Amino acid sequence: MTHHVTFFKPCELKEGQKIRIEDSPLEGDWEIVKVTPFKVTIRCPFSKKELTKDRFFFFTREETTQWPQDD
């Protein structure tokens, strides 16, 4: 029997990478500060606040765009 299955693959992350999180309470621009197998530390480019979170990133697309984004 076949079913519609959705596949998720964790995004590869590297220190210094500029990212934009969409559709999340952490929505906005961040920089990757530190990556471990289970945790990632991100920094806001405006406030410089750092957060360490469980790795939750999944790749959707990549673009050349302004970062950080002015609202």
C-alpha positions as CSV (number, residue, x, y, z in Angstrom):
1,M,0.0,0.0,0.0
2,T,1.4,3.4,-0.9
3,H,0.9,6.7,1.1
4,H,1.8,10.3,0.7
5,V,4.9,10.8,2.8
6,T,6.7,14.0,3.6
7,F,10.4,13.8,4.1
8,F,12.5,16.2,6.2
9,K,16.2,16.6,6.2
10,P,18.2,18.7,8.6
11,C,20.0,21.7,7.1
12,E,23.7,21.7,7.2
13,L,24.9,24.7,9.2
14,K,28.2,26.4,9.5
15,E,29.6,29.1,11.8
16,G,29.3,32.6,10.3
17,Q,26.4,31.6,8.0
18,K,23.7,34.3,7.5
19,I,20.2,33.0,7.8
20,R,16.6,34.2,7.7
21,I,14.0,32.3,9.7
22,E,10.5,32.3,8.3
23,D,7.1,31.3,9.9
24,S,8.5,30.9,13.4
25,P,8.5,32.7,16.8
26,L,12.2,33.4,16.0
27,E,11.3,34.9,12.6
28,G,14.0,37.3,11.2
29,D,17.7,37.5,10.4
30,W,20.3,35.6,12.4
31,E,23.9,34.6,12.2
32,I,25.1,31.2,13.1
33,V,27.6,31.5,16.0
34,K,28.2,27.9,17.0
35,V,27.1,24.5,15.8
36,T,27.2,21.1,17.7
37,P,25.5,17.9,16.7
38,F,22.4,18.7,18.8
39,K,22.5,22.5,19.4
40,V,23.0,25.7,17.5
41,T,23.8,29.2,18.8
42,I,22.4,32.1,16.8
43,R,22.9,35.9,17.1
44,C,20.6,38.7,16.1
45,P,22.5,41.2,13.9
46,F,20.7,44.2,15.5
47,S,20.6,43.5,19.3
48,K,23.6,41.0,19.2
49,K,21.5,38.8,21.5
50,E,22.5,35.1,21.3
51,L,20.2,32.1,21.7
52,T,21.2,28.5,22.0
53,K,18.5,26.1,20.7
54,D,18.0,22.5,19.7
55,R,18.8,22.1,16.0
56,F,15.5,22.8,14.3
57,F,16.5,24.2,10.9
58,F,15.3,22.6,7.7
59,F,16.4,24.0,4.3
60,T,13.8,25.5,2.0
61,R,15.7,27.7,-0.5
62,E,18.7,29.9,-1.0
63,E,18.8,33.4,-2.4
64,T,21.1,36.4,-2.9
65,T,19.4,39.1,-1.0
66,Q,20.0,42.0,1.5
67,W,20.9,40.8,5.0
68,P,19.9,41.9,7.5
69,Q,16.6,42.9,6.0
70,D,15.3,46.4,6.7
71,D,11.7,46.5,7.6
